[in-house]
């Protein structure tokens, strides 16, 4: 029976020992500077993830694999300002003694409501070609069920069941405000880019037992996979305007905004620039929200800086509400 969640680990002190069940989301064998093998694991449950080390161990010396629920005995440690676990013992949990729902994080929002908002946005488009393209994709039986379930990432942002749909709907809300403020933008084109920019993640990621990259996802990446998926659907629509095709495909290729962030092209027209900034804004806001929620759940509600956040260039953040209210740090 699981007793301790990942988010509650923040309440534990250094060197305090814990024993509980976690999902093994990642497992890698590495070597120290002396050539001695050790394991780096990511342990998770529905509240989050924690990194763990097991010294003097190899992948063959432990009876667990990625995707297993495992019973873990470990001590809590701090390393470079972040909490992690030092595993003392680990073994695969007996099937039937746990529910996988305890270990895969899921959106707290109603998926049916999110899906209805997505379809409503499509119904509100004025361009018949863009509306037809989106209907062809969202009504594809190989796409619709996956889009209702998929995480938006393995761990950086919206990394939970339903996270991709939640991210897309959030972006549609941002796009509504931006296009109202800049009426010269092509609203329908931005909405289409929002809905399709991460569609390749349905093939890039796997989320049945844990969040991981498929082989195709590792070799190609979601940008290329999304480009190919959308291009196939466009090719199946007779008479689809070539100029619209070019703009949509460019938005998919450029939505990460920088070459070093994986985009093969930089955004080269206003709607593509807007998509990049909205995508980046939503990802960063969610990363900060998640960290502040984790901080609060650990009983640390005061105005002190949080731990460093990898997806925010390893910066710490301040809880402005607590700071302005004059709450004391705990």
C-alpha distance (Angstrom), angle and dihedral (degrees) to the residues before:
residue distance angle dihedral
X1 . . .
X2 3.79 . .
X3 3.82 112.7 .
X4 3.81 106.9 163.6
X5 3.81 126.0 52.2
X6 3.80 126.4 -152.9
X7 3.78 91.4 -112.7
X8 3.82 90.3 55.0
X9 3.80 91.2 56.4
X10 3.81 87.2 82.8
X11 3.82 87.0 71.7
X12 3.77 91.1 60.9
X13 3.80 122.7 94.4
X14 3.78 127.2 -129.5
X15 3.82 113.0 -77.5
X16 3.78 92.0 13.4
X17 3.80 110.0 139.1
X18 3.78 123.2 -130.5
X19 3.79 134.8 -176.4
X20 3.78 121.6 -163.6
X21 3.80 147.3 116.4
X22 3.81 124.3 -79.5
X23 3.79 137.7 166.7
X24 3.81 113.5 -110.2
X25 3.82 99.8 -130.5
X26 3.81 95.5 171.0
X27 3.79 136.7 8.5
X28 3.80 126.3 -175.8
X29 3.78 132.7 170.9
X30 3.80 115.9 -137.3
X31 3.78 138.2 169.6
X32 3.78 129.4 -127.3
X33 3.81 123.8 -134.7
X34 3.80 89.5 -83.2
X35 3.78 93.0 53.2
X36 3.81 95.0 -107.3
X37 3.81 114.3 143.9
X38 3.80 123.8 -120.7
X39 3.80 135.6 165.9
X40 3.80 129.4 -116.9
X41 3.80 112.8 -160.2
X42 3.77 136.1 179.3
X43 3.80 110.4 -144.8
X44 3.78 119.6 -166.4
X45 3.75 149.3 170.7
X46 3.79 133.4 175.6
X47 3.83 91.3 -71.0
X48 3.80 98.2 55.9
X49 3.79 147.7 -73.4
X50 3.79 136.5 -71.5
X51 3.78 129.4 -167.4
X52 3.79 118.0 -125.2
X53 3.80 137.8 -171.9
X54 3.78 129.1 -152.3
X55 3.78 112.0 -168.0
X56 3.80 125.5 -149.5
X57 3.79 91.2 16.9
X58 3.79 137.9 115.5
X59 3.79 132.9 -159.2
X60 3.80 88.6 -104.6
X61 3.81 94.5 50.4
X62 3.81 95.6 61.6
X63 3.79 125.5 65.4
X64 3.81 96.1 -136.6
X65 3.78 135.1 88.9
X66 3.78 135.8 -170.4
X67 3.80 109.1 -71.5
X68 3.82 94.7 31.6
X69 3.77 124.0 121.8
X70 3.79 104.0 -130.1
X71 3.78 138.2 -169.4
X72 3.79 106.7 -126.0
X73 3.80 131.8 -165.0
X74 3.80 109.9 -168.8
X75 3.77 146.8 144.8
X76 3.79 123.0 -120.2
X77 3.80 116.4 -116.7
X78 3.80 138.7 172.8
X79 3.78 119.8 -133.1
X80 3.82 125.3 177.6
X81 3.78 90.4 -16.0
X82 3.81 95.7 -51.1
X83 3.76 131.6 100.9
X84 3.78 119.3 -117.4
X85 3.78 139.1 160.2
X86 3.79 130.5 -110.8
X87 3.78 104.9 -148.9
X88 3.77 116.3 -138.2
X89 3.80 98.1 174.3
X90 3.80 134.1 0.9
X91 3.80 133.1 -178.7
X92 3.78 136.8 166.7
X93 3.81 113.6 -93.5
X94 3.78 117.0 -117.7
X95 3.83 111.4 -100.4
X96 3.78 112.0 -108.3
X97 3.81 94.1 31.1
X98 3.80 94.9 91.0
X99 3.79 142.2 38.4
X100 3.81 115.8 -127.1
X101 3.83 88.3 -145.2
X102 3.82 87.3 74.1
X103 3.78 91.4 61.5
X104 3.81 107.1 41.7
X105 3.82 113.2 72.4
X106 3.80 114.9 -133.4
X107 3.78 135.5 -167.2
X108 3.79 114.6 -88.2
X109 3.80 89.3 -143.9
X110 3.80 126.3 89.0
X111 3.81 107.0 -96.5
X112 3.81 91.5 -153.6
X113 3.80 90.4 55.6
X114 3.81 91.2 47.6
X115 3.80 91.1 49.6
X116 3.80 91.3 49.4
X117 3.82 90.3 52.4
X118 3.80 90.0 51.2
X119 3.80 92.9 50.8
X120 3.80 90.7 45.3
X121 3.81 90.1 55.3
X122 3.81 90.4 51.6
X123 3.81 91.4 47.8
X124 3.81 89.2 53.8
X125 3.81 94.7 58.5
X126 3.79 116.7 112.3
X127 3.81 99.1 -160.0
X128 3.84 106.7 87.8
X129 3.81 93.8 -157.7
X130 3.81 94.0 53.9
X131 3.79 90.9 44.5
X132 3.82 90.8 50.7
X133 3.81 91.8 49.2
X134 3.80 93.2 50.3
X135 3.81 92.4 47.2
X136 3.80 90.4 51.0
X137 3.82 90.4 53.3
X138 3.81 99.8 39.2
X139 3.81 92.3 46.4
X140 3.81 93.1 49.8
X141 3.84 105.4 115.0
X142 3.81 90.3 -141.6
X143 3.82 91.3 55.3
X144 3.81 111.1 34.3
X145 3.85 98.8 62.0
X146 3.81 91.3 44.4
X147 3.81 92.8 49.3
X148 3.80 89.6 55.1
X149 3.83 90.8 54.9
X150 3.81 110.1 29.3
X151 3.80 123.4 110.5
X152 3.80 115.8 -129.6
X153 3.81 91.9 -129.1
X154 3.76 143.0 -2.6
X155 3.80 92.0 -107.3
X156 3.83 115.6 -34.2
X157 3.83 103.5 82.7
X158 3.81 136.9 -5.9
X159 3.81 86.8 1.7
X160 3.78 97.3 169.0
X161 3.79 140.6 87.9
X162 3.80 106.4 -70.2
X163 3.80 90.8 16.4
X164 3.81 96.4 123.9
X165 3.81 93.0 52.3
X166 3.81 90.1 46.1
X167 3.83 90.1 50.7
X168 3.82 92.9 49.3
X169 3.80 93.3 49.2
X170 3.80 90.8 47.8
X171 3.81 89.4 52.1
X172 3.80 90.7 50.5
X173 3.79 88.5 57.1
X174 3.80 91.0 50.4
X175 3.81 91.0 46.6
X176 3.78 90.8 53.3
X177 3.79 91.1 58.4
X178 3.79 95.5 43.1
X179 3.79 95.4 48.6
X180 3.81 90.2 48.6
X181 3.80 89.1 53.3
X182 3.82 93.5 45.3
X183 3.83 104.8 37.8
X184 3.80 92.4 176.0
X185 3.82 89.5 71.1
X186 3.80 119.8 97.6
X187 3.81 99.3 -111.4
X188 3.80 95.5 -169.2
X189 3.79 91.7 51.5
X190 3.81 92.7 51.4
X191 3.81 92.0 47.9
X192 3.80 89.9 50.6
X193 3.80 91.3 49.7
X194 3.81 90.6 49.1
X195 3.80 92.6 52.2
X196 3.82 95.7 44.2
X197 3.82 105.1 32.8
X198 3.83 95.2 92.7
X199 3.81 99.2 26.7
X200 3.82 89.1 115.9
X201 3.80 89.2 68.2
X202 3.80 88.3 77.4
X203 3.81 85.9 71.7
X204 3.79 98.8 28.8
X205 3.82 95.5 59.0
X206 3.78 135.8 51.8
X207 3.82 119.9 -158.1
X208 3.80 108.0 170.0
X209 3.82 98.1 110.8
X210 3.78 101.9 -5.0
X211 3.78 137.4 -6.0
X212 3.79 110.5 -89.8
X213 3.79 141.7 140.5
X214 3.77 120.4 -95.6
X215 3.80 117.4 -129.8
X216 3.81 89.5 -106.7
X217 3.79 89.2 48.7
X218 3.79 91.8 54.0
X219 3.80 93.6 46.8
X220 3.82 99.3 40.7
X221 3.81 109.8 15.8
X222 3.79 129.1 -142.2
X223 3.81 95.6 -81.6
X224 3.80 93.9 60.9
X225 3.81 92.0 38.2
X226 3.80 92.1 50.5
X227 3.80 91.0 47.5
X228 3.80 90.9 53.6
X229 3.81 94.1 45.8
X230 3.81 93.8 50.8
X231 3.79 92.8 43.4
X232 3.83 90.3 54.3
X233 3.79 91.3 52.1
X234 3.80 92.4 47.3
X235 3.82 90.8 50.1
X236 3.81 89.1 55.1
X237 3.82 91.8 56.7
X238 3.84 110.0 82.6
X239 3.77 113.8 -133.5
X240 3.80 97.0 9.4
X241 3.85 105.9 165.7
X242 3.83 110.6 -101.2
X243 3.81 91.9 -144.8
X244 3.81 92.4 55.7
X245 3.80 89.2 47.6
X246 3.80 90.8 54.0
X247 3.81 93.7 49.8
X248 3.81 95.1 46.7
X249 3.80 93.8 48.6
X250 3.81 91.1 47.5
X251 3.82 90.4 53.4
X252 3.79 90.8 53.9
X253 3.82 92.4 47.6
X254 3.81 94.4 46.9
X255 3.81 104.7 36.7
X256 3.82 95.0 106.3
X257 3.79 86.8 62.5
X258 3.80 100.3 -143.0
X259 3.77 135.1 61.1
X260 3.81 91.2 -130.4
X261 3.82 89.3 55.4
X262 3.80 91.8 59.0
X263 3.79 102.9 -92.3
X264 3.82 110.5 132.3
X265 3.81 88.4 -155.1
X266 3.80 134.7 34.7
X267 3.83 117.3 -124.1
X268 3.81 105.8 -88.6
X269 3.80 106.1 -178.6
X270 3.83 133.3 42.9
X271 3.81 98.7 -99.6
X272 3.81 91.2 50.0
X273 3.82 90.8 50.7
X274 3.80 90.7 49.6
X275 3.82 91.6 50.3
X276 3.80 91.2 52.3
X277 3.80 93.9 49.9
X278 3.81 94.5 44.7
X279 3.81 91.7 48.5
X280 3.79 91.4 49.6
X281 3.82 92.7 45.4
X282 3.80 94.0 51.7
X283 3.80 92.9 46.8
X284 3.82 92.5 50.1
X285 3.81 94.3 45.4
X286 3.79 91.2 50.7
X287 3.82 91.7 48.3
X288 3.82 90.4 53.0
X289 3.80 92.9 44.5
X290 3.80 91.2 51.5
X291 3.80 92.5 49.2
X292 3.82 93.1 48.6
X293 3.81 90.5 48.7
X294 3.80 89.9 50.3
X295 3.80 89.7 47.9
X296 3.81 92.6 50.5
X297 3.82 93.5 45.9
X298 3.78 87.9 55.6
X299 3.79 89.1 57.1
X300 3.79 94.8 -106.3
X301 3.80 101.6 124.9
X302 3.78 99.2 145.2
X303 3.80 128.5 103.4
X304 3.80 97.9 -92.0
X305 3.80 118.9 124.2
X306 3.79 117.3 -92.7
X307 3.77 126.7 -125.2
X308 3.79 116.0 -75.3
X309 3.81 114.5 -79.4
X310 3.79 114.8 -140.0
X311 3.81 95.4 -154.1
X312 3.83 89.9 53.4
X313 3.82 94.8 57.8
X314 3.82 90.2 -88.1
X315 3.79 94.0 -65.0
X316 3.80 125.6 147.0
X317 3.80 119.8 -131.0
X318 3.79 135.8 -145.5
X319 3.80 126.4 -128.5
X320 3.80 97.0 -127.5
X321 3.82 93.9 -170.6
X322 3.80 91.5 57.0
X323 3.79 91.7 42.2
X324 3.80 95.1 51.4
X325 3.81 92.6 44.1
X326 3.78 89.9 57.0
X327 3.82 94.7 -122.2
X328 3.77 114.7 167.0
X329 3.79 119.2 -118.6
X330 3.79 112.2 -104.6
